[in-house]
Amino acid sequence: MRKFMSALLALFALPALAADKNWDIDESMGKADAPITVIEYASLTCPHCAHFESEIFPKIKKDWIETGKMKWVYRDYVWDGLAEAAAMISHCSGDRYYTFLDTFFHSQQNWEHSNNPLASLKVIAQMGGMSGDKVDACLADKGLLNKILARKEDAEKLYNIHQTPSFIINGKLVDGVPADYDAFVKLLK
């Protein structure tokens, strides 16, 4: 009996395997119990991410998410202060989160390369229905920023992510950025 108890205690002393966790700032679309779960790590200032979101993701959404085959989770992997600001504004938009992401990605070249990118982000947010005061309060929310940065740090440790966009498909990091829809579908199989 002592040997069994010692073995059992030794088992519990082993370090826990790293596991992904749900974050309270995670936003997802699709059926919760879909057979495929994709987590996308992207930065709102990443041109490759903007290309993926505008050229590839709409077909994925139509063919996979809306048909119940896939659950999609978007997670910010911010590279700079502008990406942080755009991510924060998206999170503060409430149920318009994905609409704001889509708008920021589609207009990335305009706001990112304007004379005052932060002011441009604020104008987009206001056009999306957020008051200037709400945008300022959102950008001052250090708790939200800390969650975004902690989630990024967790992704670095758990998946060794170092490029955007990066995709975790059913718990596994897939290498490379898909060039088109067909290349992404190949990653699913």
C-alpha positions in Angstrom: 0.0 0.0 0.0 2.9 2.4 0.8 4.4 1.8 -2.6 1.1 2.6 -4.3 0.7 5.8 -2.2 4.3 6.8 -3.0 3.7 6.2 -6.7 0.5 8.1 -6.6 2.1 11.1 -4.8 5.0 11.1 -7.3 2.4 11.2 -10.1 0.8 14.3 -8.7 4.2 15.9 -8.2 4.9 15.8 -11.9 4.7 19.2 -13.6 1.4 19.8 -15.3 1.4 19.8 -19.1 0.8 23.2 -20.6 -2.8 23.6 -21.7 -4.6 26.4 -23.5 -7.2 28.2 -21.4 -10.2 30.3 -22.1 -9.7 34.0 -21.5 -12.5 36.2 -20.4 -11.6 38.5 -23.3 -11.8 35.7 -25.9 -14.3 36.3 -28.7 -15.5 33.4 -30.7 -18.0 32.6 -33.5 -19.5 29.3 -34.6 -20.9 26.4 -32.7 -19.3 25.8 -29.3 -19.2 22.1 -29.9 -18.0 22.2 -33.6 -15.6 19.4 -34.5 -12.9 21.9 -35.5 -11.7 24.7 -33.3 -9.3 27.3 -34.8 -7.6 29.9 -32.7 -6.2 32.7 -34.8 -3.4 34.9 -33.3 -3.2 38.2 -35.3 -2.2 41.8 -35.0 -4.3 44.6 -36.4 -1.1 46.3 -37.8 0.0 43.1 -39.6 -0.5 43.4 -43.4 -0.5 39.6 -43.8 -3.3 39.4 -41.2 -5.2 42.1 -43.1 -4.9 40.1 -46.3 -6.1 36.9 -44.6 -9.0 38.7 -43.0 -10.2 40.3 -46.2 -9.3 37.7 -48.8 -9.5 34.3 -47.1 -11.5 34.5 -43.9 -14.9 35.5 -45.5 -15.0 32.1 -47.4 -13.9 30.2 -44.3 -16.7 31.9 -42.3 -19.3 31.0 -45.0 -18.2 27.4 -45.6 -17.0 26.3 -42.2 -18.2 28.5 -39.4 -21.7 29.3 -40.5 -22.3 25.6 -41.4 -21.4 24.5 -37.9 -18.2 22.7 -38.9 -15.9 25.1 -37.1 -15.6 27.3 -34.0 -13.3 30.3 -34.5 -11.5 32.2 -31.8 -9.7 35.4 -32.6 -6.9 36.4 -30.2 -4.9 39.6 -30.4 -1.1 39.2 -30.8 -0.2 42.8 -30.7 3.1 43.9 -32.2 3.0 47.6 -31.3 1.1 50.4 -29.6 -1.2 51.0 -32.5 -2.2 47.3 -32.6 -2.8 47.5 -28.8 -5.1 50.6 -29.3 -7.1 49.0 -32.1 -7.4 45.7 -30.1 -8.6 47.6 -27.0 -11.2 49.6 -29.0 -12.5 46.4 -30.6 -12.9 44.8 -27.2 -14.7 47.8 -25.8 -17.2 47.8 -28.7 -19.3 45.2 -27.1 -21.3 42.9 -29.5 -19.7 44.6 -32.5 -16.3 43.1 -31.8 -15.9 41.3 -35.1 -17.3 44.2 -37.0 -14.7 46.5 -35.5 -11.9 43.9 -36.3 -13.1 43.6 -39.9 -13.3 47.4 -40.2 -9.8 47.9 -38.8 -8.3 45.2 -41.0 -10.0 46.5 -44.2 -9.0 50.1 -43.5 -5.5 49.3 -42.1 -3.6 51.1 -44.8 -5.6 54.3 -44.3 -5.4 54.6 -40.5 -2.0 53.1 -40.0 -0.3 55.4 -42.5 -2.2 58.6 -41.7 -0.5 61.6 -40.1 -2.1 60.7 -36.8 -3.0 57.0 -36.7 -4.4 57.1 -33.1 -6.8 59.9 -34.1 -7.8 57.9 -37.2 -8.6 54.9 -35.0 -10.7 57.1 -32.7 -12.6 58.5 -35.8 -13.4 55.0 -37.0 -14.6 54.0 -33.5 -16.8 57.1 -33.3 -18.2 56.2 -36.8 -18.9 52.8 -35.3 -21.0 54.3 -32.6 -18.6 54.7 -29.7 -18.4 58.1 -28.1 -15.1 59.9 -27.8 -15.3 59.6 -24.0 -15.9 55.8 -24.3 -12.9 55.5 -26.6 -10.7 57.5 -24.3 -11.8 55.5 -21.3 -11.2 52.3 -23.2 -7.7 53.3 -24.1 -7.0 54.2 -20.5 -8.1 50.7 -19.3 -4.8 49.2 -18.1 -6.7 46.1 -16.9 -7.8 45.3 -20.5 -4.3 46.0 -21.9 -2.8 43.7 -19.3 -5.2 40.9 -20.3 -4.3 41.4 -23.9 -0.6 41.3 -23.2 -0.9 38.3 -20.7 -2.8 36.3 -23.4 0.0 37.1 -25.9 2.7 36.0 -23.4 0.7 32.8 -22.7 0.6 32.1 -26.5 4.4 32.6 -26.7 5.0 30.1 -23.9 2.4 27.6 -24.9 2.7 27.6 -28.7 6.0 29.4 -29.4 4.3 31.8 -31.7 6.5 34.3 -33.5 4.6 35.3 -36.6 1.2 36.6 -37.4 -1.2 35.4 -38.4 -0.7 32.1 -36.6 -3.3 29.4 -36.3 -4.0 26.7 -33.7 -6.1 24.0 -35.2 -7.6 21.6 -32.6 -4.8 22.4 -30.2 -1.9 22.3 -32.6 0.1 25.1 -34.1 0.2 24.9 -37.9 3.3 26.2 -39.7 3.1 28.9 -42.3 0.6 31.4 -43.4 -1.9 30.1 -46.0 -1.6 31.9 -49.3 -5.3 31.3 -50.2 -8.5 29.6 -49.1 -7.5 26.2 -50.6 -4.2 26.3 -48.7 -6.0 27.0 -45.5 -8.5 24.1 -46.1 -5.5 21.8 -46.6 -4.3 22.7 -43.1 -7.7 21.5 -41.7 -7.2 18.1 -43.1 
